[in-house]
Amino acid sequence: MAYGKILIKGEIEVVTGLHIGGTGSYSAIGAVDSPVIRDSISGNPIIPGSSLKGKMRALIQKSIAASSSHNNDPKEVLRLFGSSNDGKDKPSLPSRLTFRDCFIKNEKLEELRKANIRLTEVKTENTIDRKTSIANPRQIERVIRGLVFDFEMIYDVLEGKEEELEEDFKNISKAMILLENDYLGGHGSRGSGRIKFNNLVTKYIYGNGPEVKLEV
């Protein structure tokens, strides 16, 4: 089988409020302390591909073996997520997975707009000084539960590496299951960031080869 590309697509459903932090151009009086990241054109919240890649990599790496740095991850992880040149005897290894930024599904966006429902909410949290018992409140912006994002990533099929295809897709499936049972973004230990993958599809968009599927 020659070089090919497999599209993995579906939806990400936000199950509990999701916070992936962005930056504000200024801090106005009364502004939210920690806003979510947004698309610069539409102003709507997004899920960056880098956030998905980083979390899935960390979870699958942890499930296989301990690692001191990303360049020392197990070979199964390096195949999918790549590595950088460490300046010694290890050249950089390109990632077989390409992650896309995730944007709110148009149908869901229109539904919420018609119902006059905001896309984000503000959650107030407190940190308590253990010595003084003084509370330090802060406001965290979160994408509301029930919001749905379109999800896409591309897997590169390399010539001469066909025997690794089945194992790679088992590990992609495992990473997605682990993420569903963990959290994405920040404040996961406080209830934020639970997501669910829905309506997943895999298909060749370049070349052809053995049928592959995700078990999520």
CYANA upper distance limits for C-alpha pairs under 8 A (distance plus 0.5 A):
  1 MET  CA    159 GLU  CA      6.58
  1 MET  CA    160 GLY  CA      7.77
  1 MET  CA    162 GLU  CA      7.56
  1 MET  CA    208 ASN  CA      8.03
  1 MET  CA    209 GLY  CA      6.86
  2 ALA  CA    157 VAL  CA      8.37
  2 ALA  CA    158 LEU  CA      7.51
  2 ALA  CA    159 GLU  CA      5.27
  2 ALA  CA    160 GLY  CA      8.16
  2 ALA  CA    207 GLY  CA      7.64
  3 TYR  CA    156 ASP  CA      8.01
  3 TYR  CA    157 VAL  CA      6.03
  3 TYR  CA    158 LEU  CA      5.54
  3 TYR  CA    159 GLU  CA      5.53
  3 TYR  CA    207 GLY  CA      7.18
  4 GLY  CA    156 ASP  CA      6.55
  4 GLY  CA    157 VAL  CA      5.32
  4 GLY  CA    158 LEU  CA      7.33
  4 GLY  CA    204 TYR  CA      7.81
  4 GLY  CA    205 ILE  CA      8.22
  4 GLY  CA    206 TYR  CA      5.57
  4 GLY  CA    207 GLY  CA      5.06
  4 GLY  CA    208 ASN  CA      7.04
  5 LYS  CA    154 ILE  CA      7.04
  5 LYS  CA    155 TYR  CA      6.20
  5 LYS  CA    156 ASP  CA      5.25
  5 LYS  CA    157 VAL  CA      6.20
  5 LYS  CA    204 TYR  CA      6.36
  5 LYS  CA    205 ILE  CA      6.29
  5 LYS  CA    206 TYR  CA      5.52
  5 LYS  CA    207 GLY  CA      7.21
  6 ILE  CA    154 ILE  CA      6.15
  6 ILE  CA    155 TYR  CA      5.56
  6 ILE  CA    156 ASP  CA      7.01
  6 ILE  CA    157 VAL  CA      7.79
  6 ILE  CA    202 THR  CA      7.11
  6 ILE  CA    203 LYS  CA      5.97
  6 ILE  CA    204 TYR  CA      4.86
  6 ILE  CA    205 ILE  CA      6.30
  6 ILE  CA    206 TYR  CA      7.61
  7 LEU  CA    152 GLU  CA      7.65
  7 LEU  CA    153 MET  CA      6.69
  7 LEU  CA    154 ILE  CA      5.29
  7 LEU  CA    155 TYR  CA      7.03
  7 LEU  CA    201 VAL  CA      8.36
  7 LEU  CA    202 THR  CA      6.05
  7 LEU  CA    203 LYS  CA      5.89
  7 LEU  CA    204 TYR  CA      6.60
  7 LEU  CA    205 ILE  CA      6.75
  8 ILE  CA    152 GLU  CA      6.15
  8 ILE  CA    153 MET  CA      5.77
  8 ILE  CA    154 ILE  CA      6.50
  8 ILE  CA    155 TYR  CA      7.99
  8 ILE  CA    200 LEU  CA      7.57
  8 ILE  CA    201 VAL  CA      6.30
  8 ILE  CA    202 THR  CA      5.13
  8 ILE  CA    203 LYS  CA      7.43
  9 LYS  CA    150 ASP  CA      8.19
  9 LYS  CA    151 PHE  CA      5.94
  9 LYS  CA    152 GLU  CA      4.84
  9 LYS  CA    153 MET  CA      6.99
  9 LYS  CA    200 LEU  CA      6.12
  9 LYS  CA    201 VAL  CA      5.88
  9 LYS  CA    202 THR  CA      7.09
 10 GLY  CA    150 ASP  CA      6.72
 10 GLY  CA    151 PHE  CA      5.65
 10 GLY  CA    152 GLU  CA      7.13
 10 GLY  CA    197 PHE  CA      7.50
 10 GLY  CA    198 ASN  CA      6.40
 10 GLY  CA    199 ASN  CA      5.53
 10 GLY  CA    200 LEU  CA      4.77
 10 GLY  CA    201 VAL  CA      6.68
 11 GLU  CA    148 VAL  CA      6.99
 11 GLU  CA    149 PHE  CA      6.08
 11 GLU  CA    150 ASP  CA      5.24
 11 GLU  CA    151 PHE  CA      5.55
 11 GLU  CA    197 PHE  CA      6.19
 11 GLU  CA    198 ASN  CA      5.57
 11 GLU  CA    199 ASN  CA      6.73
 11 GLU  CA    200 LEU  CA      7.57
 12 ILE  CA    148 VAL  CA      6.12
 12 ILE  CA    149 PHE  CA      5.57
 12 ILE  CA    150 ASP  CA      6.91
 12 ILE  CA    151 PHE  CA      6.71
 12 ILE  CA    195 ILE  CA      7.02
 12 ILE  CA    196 LYS  CA      6.15
 12 ILE  CA    197 PHE  CA      5.29
 12 ILE  CA    198 ASN  CA      6.82
 13 GLU  CA    145 ARG  CA      8.39
 13 GLU  CA    146 GLY  CA      6.73
 13 GLU  CA    147 LEU  CA      6.49
 13 GLU  CA    148 VAL  CA      5.05
 13 GLU  CA    149 PHE  CA      7.01
 13 GLU  CA    195 ILE  CA      6.09
 13 GLU  CA    196 LYS  CA      5.61
 13 GLU  CA    197 PHE  CA      6.86
 13 GLU  CA    198 ASN  CA      7.68
 14 VAL  CA     18 LEU  CA      7.28
 14 VAL  CA    143 VAL  CA      8.32
 14 VAL  CA    144 ILE  CA      7.75
 14 VAL  CA    145 ARG  CA      5.48
 14 VAL  CA    146 GLY  CA      5.80
 14 VAL  CA    147 LEU  CA      5.93
 14 VAL  CA    148 VAL  CA      6.79
 14 VAL  CA    193 GLY  CA      7.93
 14 VAL  CA    194 ARG  CA      6.99
 14 VAL  CA    195 ILE  CA      5.24
 14 VAL  CA    196 LYS  CA      7.18
 15 VAL  CA    145 ARG  CA      5.56
 15 VAL  CA    146 GLY  CA      6.51
 15 VAL  CA    193 GLY  CA      8.04
 15 VAL  CA    194 ARG  CA      5.81
 15 VAL  CA    195 ILE  CA      5.58
 15 VAL  CA    196 LYS  CA      7.29
 16 THR  CA    144 ILE  CA      7.64
 16 THR  CA    145 ARG  CA      5.34
 16 THR  CA    146 GLY  CA      8.31
 16 THR  CA    191 GLY  CA      7.53
 16 THR  CA    192 SER  CA      6.09
 16 THR  CA    193 GLY  CA      6.33
 16 THR  CA    194 ARG  CA      5.74
 16 THR  CA    195 ILE  CA      7.59
 17 GLY  CA    142 ARG  CA      5.77
 17 GLY  CA    143 VAL  CA      5.86
 17 GLY  CA    144 ILE  CA      5.43
 17 GLY  CA    145 ARG  CA      5.55
 17 GLY  CA    191 GLY  CA      8.34
 17 GLY  CA    192 SER  CA      5.66
 17 GLY  CA    193 GLY  CA      6.47
 17 GLY  CA    194 ARG  CA      8.02
 18 LEU  CA    142 ARG  CA      5.45
 18 LEU  CA    143 VAL  CA      5.39
 18 LEU  CA    144 ILE  CA      7.33
 18 LEU  CA    145 ARG  CA      7.96
 18 LEU  CA    184 LEU  CA      7.81
 18 LEU  CA    185 GLY  CA      7.25
 18 LEU  CA    186 GLY  CA      8.23
 18 LEU  CA    192 SER  CA      5.95
 18 LEU  CA    193 GLY  CA      4.91
 18 LEU  CA    194 ARG  CA      7.72
 19 HIS  CA     36 VAL  CA      6.40
 19 HIS  CA    140 ILE  CA      8.10
 19 HIS  CA    141 GLU  CA      7.01
 19 HIS  CA    142 ARG  CA      5.17
 19 HIS  CA    143 VAL  CA      6.88
 19 HIS  CA    184 LEU  CA      8.47
 19 HIS  CA    185 GLY  CA      6.01
 19 HIS  CA    186 GLY  CA      6.11
 19 HIS  CA    187 HIS  CA      7.84
 19 HIS  CA    192 SER  CA      7.37
 19 HIS  CA    193 GLY  CA      7.03
 20 ILE  CA     36 VAL  CA      5.86
 20 ILE  CA     37 ILE  CA      6.60
 20 ILE  CA     47 ILE  CA      7.78
 20 ILE  CA    142 ARG  CA      8.33
 20 ILE  CA    184 LEU  CA      8.26
 20 ILE  CA    185 GLY  CA      5.17
 20 ILE  CA    186 GLY  CA      6.62
 21 GLY  CA     34 SER  CA      6.98
 21 GLY  CA     35 PRO  CA      6.36
 21 GLY  CA     36 VAL  CA      4.96
 21 GLY  CA     37 ILE  CA      5.80
 21 GLY  CA    185 GLY  CA      8.10
 21 GLY  CA    186 GLY  CA      8.07
 22 GLY  CA     34 SER  CA      7.95
 22 GLY  CA     35 PRO  CA      6.24
 22 GLY  CA     36 VAL  CA      5.34
 22 GLY  CA     37 ILE  CA      4.25
 22 GLY  CA     38 ARG  CA      7.52
 23 THR  CA     34 SER  CA      8.29
 23 THR  CA     35 PRO  CA      7.24
 23 THR  CA     36 VAL  CA      8.18
 23 THR  CA     37 ILE  CA      7.41
 24 GLY  CA     35 PRO  CA      7.70
 27 SER  CA     31 ALA  CA      6.81
 32 VAL  CA    122 VAL  CA      8.08
 32 VAL  CA    138 ARG  CA      8.48
 32 VAL  CA    139 GLN  CA      5.90
 32 VAL  CA    140 ILE  CA      7.00
 32 VAL  CA    141 GLU  CA      7.22
 33 ASP  CA    138 ARG  CA      6.67
 33 ASP  CA    139 GLN  CA      5.71
 33 ASP  CA    140 ILE  CA      6.74
 34 SER  CA    139 GLN  CA      7.00
 34 SER  CA    140 ILE  CA      5.53
 34 SER  CA    141 GLU  CA      6.59
 35 PRO  CA    140 ILE  CA      7.01
 35 PRO  CA    141 GLU  CA      5.50
 35 PRO  CA    142 ARG  CA      8.18
 36 VAL  CA     45 PRO  CA      7.14
 36 VAL  CA    141 GLU  CA      6.41
 36 VAL  CA    142 ARG  CA      7.02
 36 VAL  CA    143 VAL  CA      8.07
 37 ILE  CA     45 PRO  CA      6.35
 37 ILE  CA     46 ILE  CA      6.87
 37 ILE  CA     47 ILE  CA      8.30
 38 ARG  CA     43 GLY  CA      5.99
 38 ARG  CA     44 ASN  CA      5.77
 38 ARG  CA     45 PRO  CA      4.66
 38 ARG  CA     46 ILE  CA      5.94
 39 ASP  CA     43 GLY  CA      5.54
 39 ASP  CA     44 ASN  CA      6.02
 39 ASP  CA     45 PRO  CA      6.66
 39 ASP  CA     46 ILE  CA      6.65
 44 ASN  CA    104 ILE  CA      8.19
 44 ASN  CA    119 LEU  CA      8.26
 45 PRO  CA    103 PHE  CA      7.98
 45 PRO  CA    104 ILE  CA      8.01
 45 PRO  CA    119 LEU  CA      8.22
 45 PRO  CA    143 VAL  CA      7.62
 46 ILE  CA    101 ASP  CA      7.55
 46 ILE  CA    102 CYS  CA      6.23
 46 ILE  CA    103 PHE  CA      5.71
 46 ILE  CA    104 ILE  CA      7.39
 46 ILE  CA    149 PHE  CA      8.45
 47 ILE  CA     51 SER  CA      7.58
 47 ILE  CA     52 LEU  CA      8.20
 47 ILE  CA    101 ASP  CA      6.42
 47 ILE  CA    102 CYS  CA      5.44
 47 ILE  CA    103 PHE  CA      7.29
 47 ILE  CA    149 PHE  CA      8.35
 48 PRO  CA     52 LEU  CA      7.37
 48 PRO  CA    100 ARG  CA      7.83
 48 PRO  CA    101 ASP  CA      5.02
 48 PRO  CA    102 CYS  CA      6.73
 49 GLY  CA     53 LYS  CA      6.63
 49 GLY  CA     99 PHE  CA      5.42
 49 GLY  CA    100 ARG  CA      5.38
 49 GLY  CA    101 ASP  CA      4.86
 49 GLY  CA    102 CYS  CA      7.30
 50 SER  CA     54 GLY  CA      6.47
 50 SER  CA     99 PHE  CA      7.62
 50 SER  CA    101 ASP  CA      8.24
 51 SER  CA     55 LYS  CA      6.67
 51 SER  CA    184 LEU  CA      8.10
 51 SER  CA    185 GLY  CA      7.62
 52 LEU  CA     56 MET  CA      6.49
 52 LEU  CA     99 PHE  CA      8.06
 52 LEU  CA    184 LEU  CA      7.95
 53 LYS  CA     57 ARG  CA      6.45
 53 LYS  CA     81 PHE  CA      8.10
 53 LYS  CA     99 PHE  CA      7.17
 54 GLY  CA     58 ALA  CA      6.67
 55 LYS  CA     59 LEU  CA      6.70
 55 LYS  CA    179 LEU  CA      7.92
 55 LYS  CA    184 LEU  CA      7.44
 56 MET  CA     60 ILE  CA      6.65
 56 MET  CA    175 ALA  CA      5.79
 56 MET  CA    176 MET  CA      7.30
 56 MET  CA    178 LEU  CA      8.33
 56 MET  CA    179 LEU  CA      6.97
 57 ARG  CA     61 GLN  CA      6.44
 57 ARG  CA     77 VAL  CA      7.50
 57 ARG  CA     81 PHE  CA      7.27
 57 ARG  CA    175 ALA  CA      7.82
 58 ALA  CA     62 LYS  CA      6.62
 59 LEU  CA     63 SER  CA      6.81
 59 LEU  CA    175 ALA  CA      6.78
 59 LEU  CA    178 LEU  CA      7.04
 59 LEU  CA    179 LEU  CA      7.67
 60 ILE  CA     64 ILE  CA      6.93
 60 ILE  CA     77 VAL  CA      7.69
 60 ILE  CA    171 ASN  CA      7.74
 60 ILE  CA    174 LYS  CA      7.52
 60 ILE  CA    175 ALA  CA      5.66
 60 ILE  CA    178 LEU  CA      8.08
 61 GLN  CA     65 ALA  CA      6.60
 61 GLN  CA     66 ALA  CA      7.60
 61 GLN  CA     67 SER  CA      8.08
 61 GLN  CA     73 ASP  CA      7.09
 61 GLN  CA     74 PRO  CA      7.59
 61 GLN  CA     77 VAL  CA      6.78
 62 LYS  CA     66 ALA  CA      6.48
 62 LYS  CA     67 SER  CA      8.42
 64 ILE  CA     74 PRO  CA      7.86
 65 ALA  CA     73 ASP  CA      8.23
 65 ALA  CA     74 PRO  CA      7.32
 66 ALA  CA     73 ASP  CA      8.22
 67 SER  CA     72 ASN  CA      6.37
 67 SER  CA     73 ASP  CA      5.93
 67 SER  CA     74 PRO  CA      8.23
 68 SER  CA     72 ASN  CA      6.97
 68 SER  CA     73 ASP  CA      8.29
 69 SER  CA     73 ASP  CA      7.24
 70 HIS  CA     83 SER  CA      7.11
 71 ASN  CA     78 LEU  CA      8.06
 71 ASN  CA     83 SER  CA      5.76
 71 ASN  CA     84 SER  CA      7.11
 71 ASN  CA     86 ASP  CA      7.92
 73 ASP  CA     77 VAL  CA      6.63
 73 ASP  CA     78 LEU  CA      6.70
 74 PRO  CA     78 LEU  CA      6.85
 75 LYS  CA     79 ARG  CA      6.55
 76 GLU  CA     80 LEU  CA      7.26
 76 GLU  CA    168 ASP  CA      7.71
 76 GLU  CA    171 ASN  CA      8.38
 77 VAL  CA     81 PHE  CA      6.49
 77 VAL  CA     82 GLY  CA      8.01
 78 LEU  CA     82 GLY  CA      5.12
 78 LEU  CA     83 SER  CA      6.72
 78 LEU  CA     93 LEU  CA      7.79
 78 LEU  CA     95 SER  CA      7.82
 79 ARG  CA     93 LEU  CA      8.17
 79 ARG  CA     94 PRO  CA      8.31
 79 ARG  CA     95 SER  CA      6.82
 79 ARG  CA     96 ARG  CA      6.74
 80 LEU  CA     95 SER  CA      5.87
 80 LEU  CA     96 ARG  CA      5.36
 80 LEU  CA     97 LEU  CA      6.07
 80 LEU  CA    168 ASP  CA      7.65
 81 PHE  CA     94 PRO  CA      7.92
 81 PHE  CA     95 SER  CA      4.94
 81 PHE  CA     96 ARG  CA      6.92
 81 PHE  CA     97 LEU  CA      6.75
 82 GLY  CA     92 SER  CA      7.92
 82 GLY  CA     93 LEU  CA      5.39
 82 GLY  CA     94 PRO  CA      5.24
 82 GLY  CA     95 SER  CA      4.47
 82 GLY  CA     96 ARG  CA      7.68
 83 SER  CA     92 SER  CA      5.86
 83 SER  CA     93 LEU  CA      5.44
 83 SER  CA     94 PRO  CA      7.15
 83 SER  CA     95 SER  CA      7.94
 84 SER  CA     91 PRO  CA      7.56
 84 SER  CA     92 SER  CA      4.83
 84 SER  CA     93 LEU  CA      6.95
 85 ASN  CA     90 LYS  CA      6.54
 85 ASN  CA     91 PRO  CA      5.23
 85 ASN  CA     92 SER  CA      4.67
 85 ASN  CA     93 LEU  CA      8.23
 86 ASP  CA     90 LYS  CA      6.52
 86 ASP  CA     91 PRO  CA      7.47
 86 ASP  CA     92 SER  CA      8.02
 87 GLY  CA     91 PRO  CA      8.18
 96 ARG  CA    154 ILE  CA      8.40
 96 ARG  CA    155 TYR  CA      5.99
 96 ARG  CA    156 ASP  CA      5.51
 96 ARG  CA    157 VAL  CA      8.09
 97 LEU  CA    153 MET  CA      7.16
 97 LEU  CA    154 ILE  CA      6.07
 97 LEU  CA    155 TYR  CA      5.18
 97 LEU  CA    156 ASP  CA      7.05
 98 THR  CA    153 MET  CA      5.88
 98 THR  CA    154 ILE  CA      5.49
 98 THR  CA    155 TYR  CA      7.02
 99 PHE  CA    152 GLU  CA      7.13
 99 PHE  CA    153 MET  CA      5.01
 99 PHE  CA    154 ILE  CA      7.18
100 ARG  CA    151 PHE  CA      7.79
100 ARG  CA    152 GLU  CA      6.15
100 ARG  CA    153 MET  CA      6.23
101 ASP  CA    151 PHE  CA      8.20
101 ASP  CA    152 GLU  CA      8.40
102 CYS  CA    149 PHE  CA      6.28
102 CYS  CA    150 ASP  CA      6.04
102 CYS  CA    151 PHE  CA      5.94
102 CYS  CA    152 GLU  CA      7.88
103 PHE  CA    149 PHE  CA      5.77
103 PHE  CA    150 ASP  CA      6.26
103 PHE  CA    151 PHE  CA      8.30
104 ILE  CA    108 LYS  CA      7.73
104 ILE  CA    109 LEU  CA      7.03
104 ILE  CA    147 LEU  CA      7.81
104 ILE  CA    148 VAL  CA      6.36
104 ILE  CA    149 PHE  CA      4.72
104 ILE  CA    150 ASP  CA      6.74
105 LYS  CA    109 LEU  CA      6.72
105 LYS  CA    148 VAL  CA      6.27
105 LYS  CA    149 PHE  CA      5.55
105 LYS  CA    150 ASP  CA      6.02
106 ASN  CA    110 GLU  CA      6.73
107 GLU  CA    111 GLU  CA      6.74
108 LYS  CA    112 LEU  CA      6.73
108 LYS  CA    147 LEU  CA      7.42
108 LYS  CA    148 VAL  CA      7.09
109 LEU  CA    113 ARG  CA      6.69
110 GLU  CA    114 LYS  CA      6.62
111 GLU  CA    115 ALA  CA      6.89
112 LEU  CA    116 ASN  CA      6.52
112 LEU  CA    117 ILE  CA      5.64
112 LEU  CA    118 ARG  CA      7.71
112 LEU  CA    119 LEU  CA      8.16
113 ARG  CA    117 ILE  CA      6.54
113 ARG  CA    118 ARG  CA      8.08
119 LEU  CA    143 VAL  CA      6.50
119 LEU  CA    144 ILE  CA      6.43
119 LEU  CA    147 LEU  CA      8.14
120 THR  CA    141 GLU  CA      7.05
120 THR  CA    142 ARG  CA      5.86
120 THR  CA    143 VAL  CA      4.84
120 THR  CA    144 ILE  CA      5.63
121 GLU  CA    141 GLU  CA      6.22
121 GLU  CA    142 ARG  CA      5.84
121 GLU  CA    143 VAL  CA      6.90
121 GLU  CA    144 ILE  CA      6.60
122 VAL  CA    139 GLN  CA      6.75
122 VAL  CA    140 ILE  CA      6.07
122 VAL  CA    141 GLU  CA      5.00
122 VAL  CA    142 ARG  CA      6.68
123 LYS  CA    139 GLN  CA      6.18
123 LYS  CA    140 ILE  CA      5.62
123 LYS  CA    141 GLU  CA      6.73
123 LYS  CA    142 ARG  CA      7.67
124 THR  CA    137 PRO  CA      7.10
124 THR  CA    138 ARG  CA      6.15
124 THR  CA    139 GLN  CA      4.98
124 THR  CA    140 ILE  CA      6.64
125 GLU  CA    137 PRO  CA      6.06
125 GLU  CA    138 ARG  CA      5.93
125 GLU  CA    139 GLN  CA      6.81
125 GLU  CA    140 ILE  CA      7.82
126 ASN  CA    135 ALA  CA      6.40
126 ASN  CA    136 ASN  CA      5.88
126 ASN  CA    137 PRO  CA      4.77
126 ASN  CA    138 ARG  CA      6.75
127 THR  CA    135 ALA  CA      6.20
127 THR  CA    136 ASN  CA      5.66
127 THR  CA    137 PRO  CA      6.93
128 ILE  CA    133 SER  CA      6.22
128 ILE  CA    134 ILE  CA      6.18
128 ILE  CA    135 ALA  CA      5.08
128 ILE  CA    136 ASN  CA      6.75
129 ASP  CA    133 SER  CA      5.45
129 ASP  CA    134 ILE  CA      5.86
129 ASP  CA    135 ALA  CA      7.01
129 ASP  CA    136 ASN  CA      8.31
130 ARG  CA    134 ILE  CA      8.30
143 VAL  CA    147 LEU  CA      7.91
157 VAL  CA    161 LYS  CA      7.88
157 VAL  CA    162 GLU  CA      7.75
157 VAL  CA    165 LEU  CA      7.97
158 LEU  CA    162 GLU  CA      7.55
161 LYS  CA    165 LEU  CA      7.75
164 GLU  CA    168 ASP  CA      6.53
165 LEU  CA    169 PHE  CA      6.82
166 GLU  CA    170 LYS  CA      6.80
166 GLU  CA    212 VAL  CA      7.71
167 GLU  CA    171 ASN  CA      6.78
168 ASP  CA    172 ILE  CA      6.69
169 PHE  CA    173 SER  CA      6.55
169 PHE  CA    212 VAL  CA      7.82
169 PHE  CA    213 LYS  CA      7.66
169 PHE  CA    214 LEU  CA      6.96
170 LYS  CA    174 LYS  CA      6.64
170 LYS  CA    214 LEU  CA      7.64
170 LYS  CA    215 GLU  CA      7.93
171 ASN  CA    175 ALA  CA      6.59
172 ILE  CA    176 MET  CA      6.80
172 ILE  CA    214 LEU  CA      8.07
173 SER  CA    177 ILE  CA      6.73
173 SER  CA    214 LEU  CA      5.94
173 SER  CA    215 GLU  CA      6.05
173 SER  CA    216 VAL  CA      6.17
174 LYS  CA    178 LEU  CA      6.58
174 LYS  CA    216 VAL  CA      8.10
175 ALA  CA    179 LEU  CA      6.65
176 MET  CA    180 GLU  CA      6.75
176 MET  CA    197 PHE  CA      8.22
176 MET  CA    216 VAL  CA      7.35
177 ILE  CA    181 ASN  CA      6.95
177 ILE  CA    216 VAL  CA      6.42
178 LEU  CA    182 ASP  CA      6.64
179 LEU  CA    183 TYR  CA      6.55
179 LEU  CA    184 LEU  CA      7.65
179 LEU  CA    195 ILE  CA      8.18
180 GLU  CA    194 ARG  CA      7.04
180 GLU  CA    195 ILE  CA      6.08
180 GLU  CA    196 LYS  CA      5.99
180 GLU  CA    197 PHE  CA      7.96
181 ASN  CA    194 ARG  CA      7.91
182 ASP  CA    188 GLY  CA      8.24
182 ASP  CA    194 ARG  CA      7.23
183 TYR  CA    188 GLY  CA      5.97
183 TYR  CA    192 SER  CA      7.62
183 TYR  CA    193 GLY  CA      5.13
183 TYR  CA    194 ARG  CA      5.31
183 TYR  CA    195 ILE  CA      7.43
184 LEU  CA    188 GLY  CA      7.66
184 LEU  CA    192 SER  CA      8.47
184 LEU  CA    193 GLY  CA      5.19
184 LEU  CA    194 ARG  CA      6.95
184 LEU  CA    195 ILE  CA      7.69
185 GLY  CA    192 SER  CA      8.43
185 GLY  CA    193 GLY  CA      6.37
186 GLY  CA    192 SER  CA      7.52
186 GLY  CA    193 GLY  CA      7.38
187 HIS  CA    191 GLY  CA      7.30
187 HIS  CA    192 SER  CA      6.01
187 HIS  CA    193 GLY  CA      7.77
188 GLY  CA    192 SER  CA      5.10
188 GLY  CA    193 GLY  CA      6.01
188 GLY  CA    194 ARG  CA      8.07
197 PHE  CA    216 VAL  CA      8.26
200 LEU  CA    214 LEU  CA      8.13
201 VAL  CA    213 LYS  CA      8.20
202 THR  CA    212 VAL  CA      7.46
202 THR  CA    213 LYS  CA      6.67
202 THR  CA    214 LEU  CA      8.10
203 LYS  CA    212 VAL  CA      8.44
204 TYR  CA    208 ASN  CA      6.49
204 TYR  CA    209 GLY  CA      8.41
